[in-house]
Amino acid sequence: MKISVFGLGYVGAVSAGCLTAAGHEVVGVDPAAIKVDLINDGRSPVIEEGLDEFIGRAVQAGRLRATQDVYDAIRSTDLSLVCVGTPSKPNGDLDLRHVAAVSREVGEALSMKNGRHTVVIRSTVMPGTTRGLVIPLLEKASGRQAGTGFGVGNNPEFLREGTAVADFFHPPKTVIGAVDGQTSDDIAALYGDLPAPLIRTSIEVGEMVKYCDNAWHALKVTFANEIGTTCKAAGIDSHAVMDIFCKDSKLNLSSTYLKPGFAFGGSCLPKDVRALAYRARSLDLDLPVLNAILQSNERQISRGFDLITARGKRAVSFLGVSFKAGTDDLRESPILELVERLIGKGYDVRIFDKNVSLSKLVGANREFLLKSIPHVSSLLVGSLDEALCHGETIVVGTRDPAFMKIGERLRPEHFLVDLVRIEARQQLDGRYDGINW
Ligand SMILES: NC(=O)c1ccc[n+]([C@@H]2O[C@H](COP(=O)([O-])OP(=O)(O)OC[C@H]3O[C@@H](n4cnc5c(N)ncnc54)[C@H](O)[C@@H]3O)[C@@H](O)[C@H]2O)c1
């Protein structure tokens, strides 16, 4: 393919060099004369292992050149990768000056070009930027419409400086967001058969994934550091702890616990996070990430409360109240906390949970229900039908298989608040709200 790369910094230079190594022809564009000259001299404008050789070979073979002339670059290529910087403003917001400038410049050049061209945002931009800023600027300057007049998509970059070339050829994933299928195919063709999962999605999801990744990586670093700080103060070898932690690919380094949903609860997580935060405090340690966990969980309960009360309907039925499906443990159930807040505000609440009925409960859980929350036990109903009959707002609280298709059982006047992401959500359009979706 014939590709123009806008911005010859880390991302642009690595993309340009590596794409030529994969057989493509590349024209690099940058307003900085020094970067353009370096590329045309066959040298990399950034230090990355292996990149100088790729660039040197490609320039010699006539497959790579650089220019400051946007028209030249657009005229001689079919697809443009936008790799310009998106630095922080003093208030933390993104400075999109360079993205806006390139969008205008590419749009103007497109107005003088016949034939199809695809513009791909590779810079890290906030969700909504491509549709809200890039496309309008491209359309205005080119006089063409996105989708029909030119293709637009995004293709976030996941390379790490220092191992960028190796990461380019062995990425963790290739993500393509696009306005149409043809654009998505054009972007996919850039990567031939790189050994990585190719994921096609919407532009907004593509934009957000990059932030999700980076926030997660940053959280991992700070989490490990706070565990390390606690270990050091307690005289424990932090690396021994984290080495064992990392060996668990079932619960720790896995997709477990990484689906948006309701607050955590149960007899272990809240208690143990609380105890760890207390221990850190008693060791005079300031650990903001560990301290924020319970606070964030608490906010999630408030979000659930707001979602239910926003409807203004007083009769509320909960389907599932234990902290997860398949258990009768009510200790520190966040849904129970939600129920208690609603009762406190005068809501008329009923609960159906087949694992939590007084007739079935034995031992500690029966005692807990009768002694600690007797007012809740009087809200339990014996069947799903009874719960549906009572509530105007139905809240699904656990992933019990019986609740996953509950949409089919709802009456037109029911409103469903979903804390677990049930199946068949779409059919409830206008009568449905999910906690985090
Ligand atoms: N550096 C990384 O490891 C990395 C990894 C993934 C994603 N990203 C993202 O990729 C983007 C680029 O990052 P970078 O580190 O390569 O930035 P950089 O600052 O190293 O390079 C940006 C380049 O864009 C050029 N530029 C500015 N305006 C231009 C214009 N109108 N036309 C053409 N070129 C122009 C600049 O002169 C500069 O050479 C950012 O959004 C960044 O967040 C960076």
The ligand as an SDF file (V2000), in Angstrom:
LIG
                    3D

 44 48  0  0  0  0  0  0  0  0999 V2000
    5.3750    7.4220   22.4580 N   0  0  0  0  0  0  0  0  0  0  0  0
    4.7230    6.3130   22.6730 C   0  0  0  0  0  0  0  0  0  0  0  0
    5.2480    5.3150   23.1860 O   0  0  0  0  0  0  0  0  0  0  0  0
    3.2740    6.2000   22.2780 C   0  0  0  0  0  0  0  0  0  0  0  0
    2.6740    4.9390   22.2830 C   0  0  0  0  0  0  0  0  0  0  0  0
    1.3380    4.8290   21.8830 C   0  0  0  0  0  0  0  0  0  0  0  0
    0.6350    5.9750   21.5260 C   0  0  0  0  0  0  0  0  0  0  0  0
    1.2360    7.1990   21.5550 N   0  0  0  0  0  0  0  0  0  0  0  0
    0.4600    8.3530   21.1200 C   0  0  0  0  0  0  0  0  0  0  0  0
    0.8170    8.6380   19.7620 O   0  0  0  0  0  0  0  0  0  0  0  0
    0.8260   10.0480   19.5360 C   0  0  0  0  0  0  0  0  0  0  0  0
    2.1870   10.4810   19.0790 C   0  0  0  0  0  0  0  0  0  0  0  0
    3.1130   10.2410   20.1190 O   0  0  0  0  0  0  0  0  0  0  0  0
    4.6840   10.4410   19.9180 P   0  0  0  0  0  0  0  0  0  0  0  0
    5.3190   10.0120   21.1890 O   0  0  0  0  0  0  0  0  0  0  0  0
    5.0810    9.8100   18.6300 O   0  0  0  0  0  0  0  0  0  0  0  0
    4.7320   12.0330   19.7850 O   0  0  0  0  0  0  0  0  0  0  0  0
    6.0160   12.9500   19.4200 P   0  0  0  0  0  0  0  0  0  0  0  0
    5.8240   14.2310   20.1500 O   0  0  0  0  0  0  0  0  0  0  0  0
    7.2700   12.1730   19.5990 O   0  0  0  0  0  0  0  0  0  0  0  0
    5.8520   13.2170   17.8630 O   0  0  0  0  0  0  0  0  0  0  0  0
    4.8110   13.9560   17.3050 C   0  0  0  0  0  0  0  0  0  0  0  0
    5.2900   14.5080   15.9630 C   0  0  0  0  0  0  0  0  0  0  0  0
    4.1950   15.1400   15.3080 O   0  0  0  0  0  0  0  0  0  0  0  0
    4.7240   16.2340   14.5780 C   0  0  0  0  0  0  0  0  0  0  0  0
    3.6580   17.1460   14.1750 N   0  0  0  0  0  0  0  0  0  0  0  0
    3.0800   18.1490   14.8850 C   0  0  0  0  0  0  0  0  0  0  0  0
    2.1760   18.7950   14.1140 N   0  0  0  0  0  0  0  0  0  0  0  0
    2.1860   18.1750   12.9080 C   0  0  0  0  0  0  0  0  0  0  0  0
    1.4720   18.3910   11.7030 C   0  0  0  0  0  0  0  0  0  0  0  0
    0.5510   19.3590   11.5780 N   0  0  0  0  0  0  0  0  0  0  0  0
    1.7230   17.5810   10.6520 N   0  0  0  0  0  0  0  0  0  0  0  0
    2.6310   16.5940   10.7520 C   0  0  0  0  0  0  0  0  0  0  0  0
    3.3460   16.3440   11.8700 N   0  0  0  0  0  0  0  0  0  0  0  0
    3.1170   17.1400   12.9390 C   0  0  0  0  0  0  0  0  0  0  0  0
    5.7460   16.8310   15.5430 C   0  0  0  0  0  0  0  0  0  0  0  0
    6.6620   17.6760   14.8700 O   0  0  0  0  0  0  0  0  0  0  0  0
    6.4000   15.5580   16.0850 C   0  0  0  0  0  0  0  0  0  0  0  0
    7.4950   15.1710   15.2760 O   0  0  0  0  0  0  0  0  0  0  0  0
    0.3400   10.6790   20.8390 C   0  0  0  0  0  0  0  0  0  0  0  0
   -1.0450   10.8330   20.7750 O   0  0  0  0  0  0  0  0  0  0  0  0
    0.7200    9.6410   21.8700 C   0  0  0  0  0  0  0  0  0  0  0  0
   -0.1040    9.7480   23.0220 O   0  0  0  0  0  0  0  0  0  0  0  0
    2.5450    7.3280   21.9230 C   0  0  0  0  0  0  0  0  0  0  0  0
  1  2  1  0
  2  3  2  0
  2  4  1  0
  4  5  1  0
  4 44  2  0
  5  6  2  0
  6  7  1  0
  7  8  2  0
  8  9  1  0
  8 44  1  0
  9 10  1  0
  9 42  1  0
 10 11  1  0
 11 12  1  0
 11 40  1  0
 12 13  1  0
 13 14  1  0
 14 15  2  0
 14 16  1  0
 14 17  1  0
 17 18  1  0
 18 19  2  0
 18 20  1  0
 18 21  1  0
 21 22  1  0
 22 23  1  0
 23 24  1  0
 23 38  1  0
 24 25  1  0
 25 26  1  0
 25 36  1  0
 26 27  1  0
 26 35  1  0
 27 28  2  0
 28 29  1  0
 29 30  1  0
 29 35  2  0
 30 31  1  0
 30 32  2  0
 32 33  1  0
 33 34  2  0
 34 35  1  0
 36 37  1  0
 36 38  1  0
 38 39  1  0
 40 41  1  0
 40 42  1  0
 42 43  1  0
M  CHG  2   8   1  16  -1
M  END
$$$$
